[in-house]
Amino acid sequence: ISSSISITLPSASLADSREYYVIKSDSVSGSVNILPSSPNLINAASSFQLNGPFQSVTLIHDGTDWYVF
């Protein structure tokens, strides 16, 4: 698939002690767009993208926002 997909994270205040691991598991064009639930942010931004083949990220929260770890 050469199109992009989006993943929306749950609210950081409701995520308990969860961590999320996201991987772009192919080498075709397109991206994985990770979006926080409003009004949360990811590293002070409104989204985070995985563009490269097999790129991955772990996301953690502090109860208010999400952070790339």
All heavy atoms as TSV, in Angstrom:
chain	resi	resn	atom	element	x	y	z
A	1	ILE	N	N	0.859	-1.183	0.000
A	1	ILE	CA	C	0.000	0.000	0.000
A	1	ILE	C	C	0.891	1.227	0.000
A	1	ILE	O	O	1.805	1.329	0.815
A	1	ILE	CB	C	-0.921	0.014	1.238
A	1	ILE	CG1	C	-1.842	-1.201	1.202
A	1	ILE	CG2	C	-1.705	1.288	1.298
A	1	ILE	CD1	C	-2.682	-1.367	2.438
A	2	SER	N	N	0.613	2.170	-0.843
A	2	SER	CA	C	1.450	3.357	-0.913
A	2	SER	C	C	0.810	4.566	-0.260
A	2	SER	O	O	1.327	5.665	-0.354
A	2	SER	CB	C	1.777	3.669	-2.378
A	2	SER	OG	O	0.579	3.933	-3.078
A	3	SER	N	N	-0.324	4.403	0.397
A	3	SER	CA	C	-0.959	5.531	1.055
A	3	SER	C	C	-0.567	5.585	2.529
A	3	SER	O	O	-0.030	4.638	3.085
A	3	SER	CB	C	-2.475	5.436	0.924
A	3	SER	OG	O	-2.938	4.264	1.540
A	4	SER	N	N	-0.859	6.695	3.140
A	4	SER	CA	C	-0.557	6.881	4.557
A	4	SER	C	C	-1.720	6.390	5.405
A	4	SER	O	O	-2.856	6.354	4.958
A	4	SER	CB	C	-0.306	8.360	4.843
A	4	SER	OG	O	0.814	8.794	4.136
A	5	ILE	N	N	-1.413	6.023	6.645
A	5	ILE	CA	C	-2.454	5.671	7.598
A	5	ILE	C	C	-2.266	6.529	8.849
A	5	ILE	O	O	-1.179	7.034	9.102
A	5	ILE	CB	C	-2.452	4.180	7.963
A	5	ILE	CG1	C	-1.153	3.787	8.675
A	5	ILE	CG2	C	-2.657	3.308	6.741
A	5	ILE	CD1	C	-1.237	2.438	9.349
A	6	SER	N	N	-3.329	6.676	9.614
A	6	SER	CA	C	-3.279	7.456	10.852
A	6	SER	C	C	-3.704	6.592	12.021
A	6	SER	O	O	-4.612	5.774	11.906
A	6	SER	CB	C	-4.194	8.674	10.760
A	6	SER	OG	O	-3.736	9.561	9.785
A	7	ILE	N	N	-3.025	6.806	13.142
A	7	ILE	CA	C	-3.341	6.141	14.401
A	7	ILE	C	C	-3.576	7.235	15.427
A	7	ILE	O	O	-2.739	8.122	15.583
A	7	ILE	CB	C	-2.176	5.237	14.853
A	7	ILE	CG1	C	-1.936	4.128	13.850
A	7	ILE	CG2	C	-2.432	4.688	16.252
A	7	ILE	CD1	C	-0.671	3.344	14.099
A	8	THR	N	N	-4.708	7.181	16.126
A	8	THR	CA	C	-4.997	8.170	17.162
A	8	THR	C	C	-4.812	7.530	18.531
A	8	THR	O	O	-5.411	6.495	18.827
A	8	THR	CB	C	-6.426	8.713	17.024
A	8	THR	OG1	O	-6.587	9.285	15.728
A	8	THR	CG2	C	-6.707	9.780	18.077
A	9	LEU	N	N	-3.964	8.147	19.334
A	9	LEU	CA	C	-3.712	7.670	20.693
A	9	LEU	C	C	-4.879	8.040	21.599
A	9	LEU	O	O	-5.553	9.049	21.374
A	9	LEU	CB	C	-2.443	8.309	21.243
A	9	LEU	CG	C	-1.145	7.973	20.512
A	9	LEU	CD1	C	-0.022	8.872	21.006
A	9	LEU	CD2	C	-0.795	6.512	20.705
A	10	PRO	N	N	-5.106	7.285	22.655
A	10	PRO	CA	C	-6.126	7.674	23.627
A	10	PRO	C	C	-5.658	8.892	24.422
A	10	PRO	O	O	-4.481	9.258	24.392
A	10	PRO	CB	C	-6.248	6.447	24.525
A	10	PRO	CG	C	-4.928	5.781	24.427
A	10	PRO	CD	C	-4.433	6.044	23.034
A	11	SER	N	N	-6.575	9.479	25.131
A	11	SER	CA	C	-6.229	10.610	25.986
A	11	SER	C	C	-5.153	10.194	26.983
A	11	SER	O	O	-5.245	9.132	27.600
A	11	SER	CB	C	-7.469	11.091	26.737
A	11	SER	OG	O	-7.109	12.064	27.688
A	12	ALA	N	N	-4.136	11.008	27.131
A	12	ALA	CA	C	-3.034	10.697	28.053
A	12	ALA	C	C	-3.537	10.586	29.490
A	12	ALA	O	O	-3.001	9.811	30.275
A	12	ALA	CB	C	-1.942	11.760	27.946
A	13	SER	N	N	-4.576	11.312	29.830
A	13	SER	CA	C	-5.088	11.259	31.200
A	13	SER	C	C	-5.830	9.954	31.484
A	13	SER	O	O	-6.029	9.600	32.642
A	13	SER	CB	C	-6.011	12.450	31.467
A	13	SER	OG	O	-7.158	12.377	30.645
A	14	LEU	N	N	-6.215	9.218	30.450
A	14	LEU	CA	C	-6.949	7.967	30.625
A	14	LEU	C	C	-6.117	6.732	30.288
A	14	LEU	O	O	-6.611	5.615	30.353
A	14	LEU	CB	C	-8.195	7.974	29.734
A	14	LEU	CG	C	-9.188	9.103	29.985
A	14	LEU	CD1	C	-10.296	9.069	28.961
A	14	LEU	CD2	C	-9.736	9.046	31.391
A	15	ALA	N	N	-4.859	6.907	29.947
A	15	ALA	CA	C	-4.036	5.797	29.451
A	15	ALA	C	C	-3.382	4.976	30.550
A	15	ALA	O	O	-2.647	4.044	30.251
A	15	ALA	CB	C	-2.973	6.351	28.502
A	16	ASP	N	N	-3.643	5.277	31.809
A	16	ASP	CA	C	-3.044	4.553	32.934
A	16	ASP	C	C	-1.529	4.479	32.761
A	16	ASP	O	O	-0.903	5.463	32.464
A	16	ASP	CB	C	-3.663	3.163	33.084
A	16	ASP	CG	C	-5.141	3.229	33.409
A	16	ASP	OD1	O	-5.522	4.123	34.182
A	16	ASP	OD2	O	-5.894	2.406	32.885
A	17	SER	N	N	-0.953	3.321	32.895
A	17	SER	CA	C	0.504	3.160	32.783
A	17	SER	C	C	0.906	2.558	31.443
A	17	SER	O	O	1.941	1.927	31.319
A	17	SER	CB	C	1.010	2.261	33.908
A	17	SER	OG	O	0.770	2.879	35.146
A	18	ARG	N	N	0.100	2.754	30.449
A	18	ARG	CA	C	0.355	2.125	29.156
A	18	ARG	C	C	1.427	2.835	28.350
A	18	ARG	O	O	1.576	4.047	28.411
A	18	ARG	CB	C	-0.932	2.064	28.348
A	18	ARG	CG	C	-1.944	1.153	28.984
A	18	ARG	CD	C	-3.108	0.901	28.068
A	18	ARG	NE	N	-4.008	-0.023	28.719
A	18	ARG	CZ	C	-5.261	0.258	28.996
A	18	ARG	NH1	N	-5.766	1.417	28.661
A	18	ARG	NH2	N	-6.016	-0.630	29.588
A	19	GLU	N	N	2.152	2.039	27.585
A	19	GLU	CA	C	3.087	2.524	26.572
A	19	GLU	C	C	2.591	1.978	25.247
A	19	GLU	O	O	2.030	0.891	25.189
A	19	GLU	CB	C	4.494	1.989	26.812
A	19	GLU	CG	C	5.133	2.465	28.080
A	19	GLU	CD	C	6.534	1.891	28.271
A	19	GLU	OE1	O	7.012	1.137	27.403
A	19	GLU	OE2	O	7.133	2.203	29.291
A	20	TYR	N	N	2.811	2.716	24.186
A	20	TYR	CA	C	2.417	2.251	22.857
A	20	TYR	C	C	3.652	2.161	21.985
A	20	TYR	O	O	4.483	3.065	21.975
A	20	TYR	CB	C	1.384	3.195	22.241
A	20	TYR	CG	C	0.037	3.064	22.905
A	20	TYR	CD1	C	-0.268	3.809	24.040
A	20	TYR	CD2	C	-0.906	2.176	22.419
A	20	TYR	CE1	C	-1.493	3.674	24.666
A	20	TYR	CE2	C	-2.129	2.028	23.052
A	20	TYR	CZ	C	-2.417	2.781	24.164
A	20	TYR	OH	O	-3.625	2.629	24.795
A	21	TYR	N	N	3.759	1.058	21.260
A	21	TYR	CA	C	4.867	0.816	20.346
A	21	TYR	C	C	4.268	0.751	18.948
A	21	TYR	O	O	3.355	-0.031	18.698
A	21	TYR	CB	C	5.556	-0.502	20.701
A	21	TYR	CG	C	6.731	-0.838	19.837
A	21	TYR	CD1	C	7.948	-0.180	20.001
A	21	TYR	CD2	C	6.647	-1.805	18.848
A	21	TYR	CE1	C	9.040	-0.483	19.215
A	21	TYR	CE2	C	7.734	-2.115	18.056
A	21	TYR	CZ	C	8.926	-1.454	18.240
A	21	TYR	OH	O	10.000	-1.750	17.457
A	22	VAL	N	N	4.763	1.593	18.047
A	22	VAL	CA	C	4.248	1.648	16.682
A	22	VAL	C	C	5.407	1.420	15.725
A	22	VAL	O	O	6.484	1.998	15.897
A	22	VAL	CB	C	3.587	3.022	16.396
A	22	VAL	CG1	C	3.040	3.084	14.983
A	22	VAL	CG2	C	2.498	3.320	17.416
A	23	ILE	N	N	5.190	0.571	14.724
A	23	ILE	CA	C	6.212	0.300	13.724
A	23	ILE	C	C	5.608	0.409	12.326
A	23	ILE	O	O	4.465	0.014	12.103
A	23	ILE	CB	C	6.851	-1.096	13.936
A	23	ILE	CG1	C	7.992	-1.325	12.950
A	23	ILE	CG2	C	5.807	-2.192	13.828
A	23	ILE	CD1	C	8.825	-2.562	13.235
A	24	LYS	N	N	6.363	0.998	11.421
A	24	LYS	CA	C	6.004	0.997	10.000
A	24	LYS	C	C	6.619	-0.282	9.446
A	24	LYS	O	O	7.809	-0.347	9.201
A	24	LYS	CB	C	6.549	2.230	9.293
A	24	LYS	CG	C	6.135	2.313	7.833
A	24	LYS	CD	C	6.703	3.561	7.186
A	24	LYS	CE	C	6.280	3.697	5.744
A	24	LYS	NZ	N	6.617	2.595	4.883
A	25	SER	N	N	5.806	-1.297	9.278
A	25	SER	CA	C	6.329	-2.641	9.012
A	25	SER	C	C	6.460	-2.986	7.533
A	25	SER	O	O	6.309	-4.134	7.146
A	25	SER	CB	C	5.447	-3.677	9.704
A	25	SER	OG	O	4.133	-3.602	9.192
A	26	ASP	N	N	6.769	-1.996	6.715
A	26	ASP	CA	C	7.013	-2.281	5.305
A	26	ASP	C	C	7.999	-1.262	4.747
A	26	ASP	O	O	8.406	-0.335	5.432
A	26	ASP	CB	C	5.717	-2.264	4.502
A	26	ASP	CG	C	4.984	-0.932	4.560
A	26	ASP	OD1	O	5.642	0.123	4.692
A	26	ASP	OD2	O	3.753	-0.937	4.474
A	27	SER	N	N	8.372	-1.459	3.506
A	27	SER	CA	C	9.345	-0.559	2.888
A	27	SER	C	C	8.754	0.227	1.729
A	27	SER	O	O	9.491	0.821	0.955
A	27	SER	CB	C	10.561	-1.358	2.417
A	27	SER	OG	O	10.151	-2.331	1.473
A	28	VAL	N	N	7.442	0.240	1.593
A	28	VAL	CA	C	6.805	0.995	0.511
A	28	VAL	C	C	6.605	2.443	0.923
A	28	VAL	O	O	6.754	2.810	2.088
A	28	VAL	CB	C	5.467	0.350	0.096
A	28	VAL	CG1	C	5.680	-1.043	-0.454
A	28	VAL	CG2	C	4.488	0.320	1.240
A	29	SER	N	N	6.257	3.278	-0.056
A	29	SER	CA	C	6.034	4.690	0.254
A	29	SER	C	C	4.788	4.845	1.118
A	29	SER	O	O	3.999	3.927	1.271
A	29	SER	CB	C	5.897	5.500	-1.033
A	29	SER	OG	O	4.788	5.048	-1.770
A	30	GLY	N	N	4.600	6.016	1.648
A	30	GLY	CA	C	3.512	6.278	2.572
A	30	GLY	C	C	4.075	6.424	3.975
A	30	GLY	O	O	5.244	6.142	4.222
A	31	SER	N	N	3.253	6.864	4.877
A	31	SER	CA	C	3.721	7.087	6.239
A	31	SER	C	C	2.675	6.619	7.239
A	31	SER	O	O	1.528	6.371	6.891
A	31	SER	CB	C	4.033	8.572	6.459
A	31	SER	OG	O	2.863	9.346	6.258
A	32	VAL	N	N	3.114	6.498	8.480
A	32	VAL	CA	C	2.223	6.230	9.597
A	32	VAL	C	C	2.167	7.517	10.404
A	32	VAL	O	O	3.179	7.986	10.920
A	32	VAL	CB	C	2.740	5.066	10.470
A	32	VAL	CG1	C	1.847	4.877	11.686
A	32	VAL	CG2	C	2.838	3.787	9.662
A	33	ASN	N	N	0.998	8.126	10.458
A	33	ASN	CA	C	0.797	9.368	11.199
A	33	ASN	C	C	0.207	9.030	12.559
A	33	ASN	O	O	-0.849	8.402	12.644
A	33	ASN	CB	C	-0.167	10.294	10.441
A	33	ASN	CG	C	0.336	10.618	9.066
A	33	ASN	OD1	O	1.459	11.064	8.907
A	33	ASN	ND2	N	-0.481	10.368	8.060
A	34	ILE	N	N	0.886	9.446	13.611
A	34	ILE	CA	C	0.417	9.188	14.971
A	34	ILE	C	C	-0.130	10.505	15.511
A	34	ILE	O	O	0.570	11.518	15.535
A	34	ILE	CB	C	1.558	8.656	15.855
A	34	ILE	CG1	C	2.183	7.421	15.204
A	34	ILE	CG2	C	1.034	8.338	17.252
A	34	ILE	CD1	C	3.482	6.990	15.832
A	35	LEU	N	N	-1.383	10.464	15.924
A	35	LEU	CA	C	-2.073	11.662	16.396
A	35	LEU	C	C	-2.477	11.497	17.852
A	35	LEU	O	O	-3.012	10.452	18.220
A	35	LEU	CB	C	-3.321	11.908	15.548
A	35	LEU	CG	C	-3.120	11.936	14.046
A	35	LEU	CD1	C	-4.453	11.875	13.320
A	35	LEU	CD2	C	-2.347	13.182	13.656
A	36	PRO	N	N	-2.260	12.508	18.667
A	36	PRO	CA	C	-2.750	12.442	20.042
A	36	PRO	C	C	-4.217	12.868	20.087
A	36	PRO	O	O	-4.686	13.571	19.193
A	36	PRO	CB	C	-1.870	13.462	20.767
A	36	PRO	CG	C	-1.578	14.480	19.714
A	36	PRO	CD	C	-1.485	13.725	18.425
A	37	SER	N	N	-4.928	12.423	21.087
A	37	SER	CA	C	-6.285	12.932	21.297
A	37	SER	C	C	-6.181	14.378	21.758
A	37	SER	O	O	-5.287	14.725	22.532
A	37	SER	CB	C	-7.012	12.110	22.361
A	37	SER	OG	O	-7.191	10.789	21.928
A	38	SER	N	N	-7.070	15.209	21.289
A	38	SER	CA	C	-7.070	16.621	21.672
A	38	SER	C	C	-7.417	16.742	23.147
A	38	SER	O	O	-8.282	16.012	23.626
A	38	SER	CB	C	-8.098	17.366	20.825
A	38	SER	OG	O	-8.080	18.729	21.131
A	39	PRO	N	N	-6.779	17.569	23.912
A	39	PRO	CA	C	-5.782	18.585	23.580
A	39	PRO	C	C	-4.345	18.121	23.776
A	39	PRO	O	O	-3.437	18.930	23.853
A	39	PRO	CB	C	-6.102	19.698	24.571
A	39	PRO	CG	C	-6.483	18.950	25.815
A	39	PRO	CD	C	-7.223	17.721	25.308
A	40	ASN	N	N	-4.114	16.809	23.861
A	40	ASN	CA	C	-2.766	16.288	24.092
A	40	ASN	C	C	-1.830	16.581	22.933
A	40	ASN	O	O	-2.274	16.849	21.819
A	40	ASN	CB	C	-2.797	14.780	24.318
A	40	ASN	CG	C	-3.689	14.349	25.468
A	40	ASN	OD1	O	-4.238	13.278	25.439
A	40	ASN	ND2	N	-3.841	15.172	26.489
A	41	LEU	N	N	-0.528	16.505	23.204
A	41	LEU	CA	C	0.504	16.694	22.195
A	41	LEU	C	C	1.485	15.531	22.260
A	41	LEU	O	O	1.516	14.795	23.238
A	41	LEU	CB	C	1.255	18.011	22.433
A	41	LEU	CG	C	0.422	19.291	22.370
A	41	LEU	CD1	C	1.265	20.476	22.821
A	41	LEU	CD2	C	-0.128	19.512	20.977
A	42	ILE	N	N	2.291	15.391	21.216
A	42	ILE	CA	C	3.392	14.423	21.197
A	42	ILE	C	C	4.672	15.223	21.053
A	42	ILE	O	O	4.879	15.879	20.025
A	42	ILE	CB	C	3.267	13.438	20.022
A	42	ILE	CG1	C	1.955	12.656	20.101
A	42	ILE	CG2	C	4.473	12.488	19.996
A	42	ILE	CD1	C	1.679	11.791	18.883
A	43	ASN	N	N	5.504	15.219	22.076
A	43	ASN	CA	C	6.737	16.037	22.078
A	43	ASN	C	C	6.440	17.486	21.686
A	43	ASN	O	O	7.131	18.076	20.863
A	43	ASN	CB	C	7.790	15.452	21.135
A	43	ASN	CG	C	8.467	14.237	21.688
A	43	ASN	OD1	O	8.153	13.771	22.774
A	43	ASN	ND2	N	9.400	13.693	20.940
A	44	ALA	N	N	5.385	18.038	22.247
A	44	ALA	CA	C	4.949	19.425	22.021
A	44	ALA	C	C	4.466	19.681	20.594
A	44	ALA	O	O	4.316	20.828	20.182
A	44	ALA	CB	C	6.042	20.425	22.393
A	45	ALA	N	N	4.170	18.630	19.836
A	45	ALA	CA	C	3.678	18.787	18.463
A	45	ALA	C	C	2.302	18.118	18.331
A	45	ALA	O	O	1.931	17.261	19.130
A	45	ALA	CB	C	4.660	18.167	17.480
A	46	SER	N	N	1.583	18.472	17.289
A	46	SER	CA	C	0.235	17.942	17.087
A	46	SER	C	C	0.215	16.572	16.412
A	46	SER	O	O	-0.853	15.969	16.279
A	46	SER	CB	C	-0.596	18.934	16.271
A	46	SER	OG	O	0.013	19.147	15.009
A	47	SER	N	N	1.383	16.066	15.986
A	47	SER	CA	C	1.451	14.731	15.395
A	47	SER	C	C	2.900	14.257	15.351
A	47	SER	O	O	3.826	15.039	15.596
A	47	SER	CB	C	0.868	14.725	13.978
A	47	SER	OG	O	1.665	15.500	13.113
A	48	PHE	N	N	3.061	12.975	15.021
A	48	PHE	CA	C	4.389	12.394	14.856
A	48	PHE	C	C	4.300	11.424	13.693
A	48	PHE	O	O	3.310	10.696	13.573
A	48	PHE	CB	C	4.815	11.657	16.138
A	48	PHE	CG	C	6.231	11.168	16.110
A	48	PHE	CD1	C	7.263	12.010	16.482
A	48	PHE	CD2	C	6.536	9.878	15.700
A	48	PHE	CE1	C	8.581	11.571	16.455
A	48	PHE	CE2	C	7.847	9.428	15.676
A	48	PHE	CZ	C	8.872	10.285	16.046
A	49	GLN	N	N	5.292	11.416	12.815
A	49	GLN	CA	C	5.254	10.565	11.623
A	49	GLN	C	C	6.392	9.562	11.578
A	49	GLN	O	O	7.528	9.878	11.943
A	49	GLN	CB	C	5.348	11.400	10.351
A	49	GLN	CG	C	4.063	12.004	9.915
A	49	GLN	CD	C	4.189	12.563	8.508
A	49	GLN	OE1	O	5.272	12.844	8.013
A	49	GLN	NE2	N	3.057	12.726	7.866
A	50	LEU	N	N	6.053	8.373	11.099
A	50	LEU	CA	C	7.041	7.372	10.749
A	50	LEU	C	C	7.056	7.312	9.225
A	50	LEU	O	O	6.027	7.029	8.610
A	50	LEU	CB	C	6.669	6.003	11.322
A	50	LEU	CG	C	6.518	5.912	12.836
A	50	LEU	CD1	C	6.063	4.510	13.231
A	50	LEU	CD2	C	7.807	6.272	13.534
A	51	ASN	N	N	8.186	7.613	8.619
A	51	ASN	CA	C	8.270	7.671	7.163
A	51	ASN	C	C	9.176	6.608	6.564
A	51	ASN	O	O	8.979	6.174	5.441
A	51	ASN	CB	C	8.773	9.049	6.712
A	51	ASN	CG	C	7.810	10.137	7.095
A	51	ASN	OD1	O	6.640	10.069	6.780
A	51	ASN	ND2	N	8.299	11.141	7.799
A	52	GLY	N	N	10.207	6.213	7.283
A	52	GLY	CA	C	11.197	5.289	6.752
A	52	GLY	C	C	10.792	3.841	6.905
A	52	GLY	O	O	9.954	3.489	7.733
A	53	PRO	N	N	11.384	2.972	6.102
A	53	PRO	CA	C	11.089	1.551	6.198
A	53	PRO	C	C	11.445	0.994	7.574
A	53	PRO	O	O	12.527	1.249	8.090
A	53	PRO	CB	C	11.956	0.907	5.127
A	53	PRO	CG	C	12.620	2.003	4.386
A	53	PRO	CD	C	12.381	3.276	5.105
A	54	PHE	N	N	10.499	0.310	8.173
A	54	PHE	CA	C	10.673	-0.380	9.452
A	54	PHE	C	C	11.072	0.561	10.592
A	54	PHE	O	O	11.637	0.137	11.585
A	54	PHE	CB	C	11.653	-1.550	9.307
A	54	PHE	CG	C	11.221	-2.475	8.200
A	54	PHE	CD1	C	11.833	-2.439	6.962
A	54	PHE	CD2	C	10.160	-3.343	8.397
A	54	PHE	CE1	C	11.408	-3.272	5.934
A	54	PHE	CE2	C	9.731	-4.179	7.367
A	54	PHE	CZ	C	10.358	-4.142	6.140
A	55	GLN	N	N	10.750	1.833	10.459
A	55	GLN	CA	C	10.976	2.804	11.537
A	55	GLN	C	C	9.964	2.506	12.648
A	55	GLN	O	O	8.834	2.104	12.388
A	55	GLN	CB	C	10.780	4.218	10.992
A	55	GLN	CG	C	11.123	5.312	11.951
A	55	GLN	CD	C	10.952	6.696	11.323
A	55	GLN	OE1	O	10.342	6.859	10.287
A	55	GLN	NE2	N	11.506	7.684	11.987
A	56	SER	N	N	10.365	2.719	13.901
A	56	SER	CA	C	9.463	2.452	15.016
A	56	SER	C	C	9.629	3.506	16.101
A	56	SER	O	O	10.609	4.243	16.126
A	56	SER	CB	C	9.720	1.063	15.603
A	56	SER	OG	O	11.008	1.010	16.170
A	57	VAL	N	N	8.652	3.540	16.999
A	57	VAL	CA	C	8.684	4.498	18.093
A	57	VAL	C	C	7.909	3.913	19.276
A	57	VAL	O	O	6.953	3.156	19.099
A	57	VAL	CB	C	8.080	5.853	17.649
A	57	VAL	CG1	C	6.600	5.741	17.339
A	57	VAL	CG2	C	8.317	6.930	18.677
A	58	THR	N	N	8.372	4.234	20.476
A	58	THR	CA	C	7.638	3.921	21.693
A	58	THR	C	C	7.135	5.238	22.259
A	58	THR	O	O	7.889	6.209	22.368
A	58	THR	CB	C	8.541	3.218	22.726
A	58	THR	OG1	O	9.020	2.005	22.157
A	58	THR	CG2	C	7.781	2.922	24.008
A	59	LEU	N	N	5.861	5.283	22.609
A	59	LEU	CA	C	5.247	6.499	23.146
A	59	LEU	C	C	4.838	6.259	24.587
A	59	LEU	O	O	4.213	5.240	24.905
A	59	LEU	CB	C	4.031	6.886	22.304
A	59	LEU	CG	C	4.400	7.220	20.868
A	59	LEU	CD1	C	3.516	6.510	19.899
A	59	LEU	CD2	C	4.357	8.712	20.659
A	60	ILE	N	N	5.204	7.191	25.464
A	60	ILE	CA	C	4.817	7.138	26.866
A	60	ILE	C	C	4.131	8.457	27.207
A	60	ILE	O	O	4.221	9.424	26.458
A	60	ILE	CB	C	6.031	6.886	27.792
A	60	ILE	CG1	C	7.070	7.998	27.632
A	60	ILE	CG2	C	6.665	5.528	27.501
A	60	ILE	CD1	C	8.190	7.938	28.648
A	61	HIS	N	N	3.462	8.504	28.328
A	61	HIS	CA	C	2.747	9.729	28.707
A	61	HIS	C	C	3.046	10.114	30.152
A	61	HIS	O	O	3.539	9.309	30.937
A	61	HIS	CB	C	1.247	9.556	28.510
A	61	HIS	CG	C	0.650	8.568	29.461
A	61	HIS	ND1	N	0.179	8.924	30.692
A	61	HIS	CD2	C	0.474	7.236	29.369
A	61	HIS	CE1	C	-0.270	7.852	31.319
A	61	HIS	NE2	N	-0.096	6.809	30.534
A	62	ASP	N	N	2.736	11.353	30.456
A	62	ASP	CA	C	2.896	11.840	31.824
A	62	ASP	C	C	1.549	12.189	32.448
A	62	ASP	O	O	1.476	12.889	33.446
A	62	ASP	CB	C	3.834	13.058	31.850
A	62	ASP	CG	C	3.271	14.264	31.120
A	62	ASP	OD1	O	2.170	14.173	30.534
A	62	ASP	OD2	O	3.952	15.303	31.121
A	63	GLY	N	N	0.464	11.701	31.843
A	63	GLY	CA	C	-0.879	12.021	32.319
A	63	GLY	C	C	-1.459	13.237	31.633
A	63	GLY	O	O	-2.650	13.490	31.726
A	64	THR	N	N	-0.635	13.998	30.939
A	64	THR	CA	C	-1.081	15.194	30.228
A	64	THR	C	C	-0.765	15.110	28.740
A	64	THR	O	O	-1.618	15.404	27.909
A	64	THR	CB	C	-0.411	16.461	30.806
A	64	THR	OG1	O	-0.700	16.520	32.206
A	64	THR	CG2	C	-0.928	17.716	30.136
A	65	ASP	N	N	0.451	14.735	28.393
A	65	ASP	CA	C	0.879	14.663	27.001
A	65	ASP	C	C	1.663	13.377	26.740
A	65	ASP	O	O	2.037	12.672	27.671
A	65	ASP	CB	C	1.767	15.873	26.633
A	65	ASP	CG	C	0.972	17.167	26.550
A	65	ASP	OD1	O	-0.102	17.162	25.912
A	65	ASP	OD2	O	1.420	18.160	27.119
A	66	TRP	N	N	1.935	13.121	25.450
A	66	TRP	CA	C	2.686	11.942	25.019
A	66	TRP	C	C	4.115	12.331	24.655
A	66	TRP	O	O	4.361	13.439	24.176
A	66	TRP	CB	C	2.011	11.309	23.806
A	66	TRP	CG	C	0.715	10.672	24.159
A	66	TRP	CD1	C	-0.540	11.238	24.052
A	66	TRP	CD2	C	0.524	9.376	24.682
A	66	TRP	NE1	N	-1.490	10.354	24.489
A	66	TRP	CE2	C	-0.857	9.197	24.881
A	66	TRP	CE3	C	1.389	8.336	25.016
A	66	TRP	CZ2	C	-1.391	8.024	25.386
A	66	TRP	CZ3	C	0.845	7.159	25.509
A	66	TRP	CH2	C	-0.523	7.011	25.700
A	67	TYR	N	N	5.051	11.395	24.853
A	67	TYR	CA	C	6.459	11.643	24.561
A	67	TYR	C	C	7.056	10.446	23.824
A	67	TYR	O	O	6.743	9.304	24.129
A	67	TYR	CB	C	7.248	11.904	25.846
A	67	TYR	CG	C	6.763	13.143	26.532
A	67	TYR	CD1	C	5.788	13.072	27.528
A	67	TYR	CD2	C	7.238	14.398	26.164
A	67	TYR	CE1	C	5.303	14.211	28.135
A	67	TYR	CE2	C	6.768	15.545	26.767
A	67	TYR	CZ	C	5.796	15.445	27.743
A	67	TYR	OH	O	5.314	16.578	28.341
A	68	VAL	N	N	7.946	10.739	22.883
A	68	VAL	CA	C	8.682	9.713	22.161
A	68	VAL	C	C	9.821	9.273	23.039
A	68	VAL	O	O	10.576	10.096	23.567
A	68	VAL	CB	C	9.196	10.268	20.810
A	68	VAL	CG1	C	10.122	9.274	20.135
A	68	VAL	CG2	C	8.015	10.630	19.917
A	69	PHE	N	N	9.956	7.985	23.199
A	69	PHE	CA	C	10.968	7.432	24.076
A	69	PHE	C	C	11.912	6.581	23.289
A	69	PHE	O	O	11.566	5.881	22.404
A	69	PHE	CB	C	10.290	6.593	25.179
A	69	PHE	CG	C	11.217	6.160	26.247
A	69	PHE	CD1	C	11.574	7.013	27.264
A	69	PHE	CD2	C	11.723	4.873	26.235
A	69	PHE	CE1	C	12.420	6.590	28.278
A	69	PHE	CE2	C	12.564	4.447	27.246
A	69	PHE	CZ	C	12.915	5.314	28.261
